Amino acid sequence: MVSFVAYFIGHIQSIAREYYLASKMATPLAKIFLSLVALLFPDMQLFNLVDDIVAGNAIHLSMFLQTFGLGLTYIAVYFLLAYCVFAKKEL
């Protein structure tokens, strides 16, 4: 369930953030909250290369490497965070 929720939030958060910031209800506290959500949950739309592939567009090597590097960065950060949380725990 947690994986599904993180996946769902990752795909929807950029759309929700743009909609909310475009509305007149965007307060400074809401902007801070949206920044925290964007920090905790990766924007999965950055990894969505399917639209270009289906349209027949070639994926440039630089775009592939940028997406690959972003994925590795997220993996490294989440592994480091998990290590810090669980390092002192007994199994």
Steps between C-alpha positions, in 0.01 A plus 500: 500500500780741584667439164173560316435823690857625436465411130162675478622811680811509281293504182235746619703745710631713213151548357351575841782740586456699177123517546521607864769763440299643209199546726464798729516284814878454489629627835866496605426207736343306214805567283725360773278191530505447124878533500527234770273265304713556189811426705370179657324352199685494168325647198433181303402696190870569447547127442210474255666448162214293359328793328810575293553133416137450391514816288806360323740761634853387569617525860825695497789354696526815712134473604543129577813565708330787684202278586731214598709731721191641666379148576836403647499817710156420641607142573819615676316759710226257605754226582698747711184613675398138565845420634487797738158396627572128539871494589446472876197268480520132585331255270 
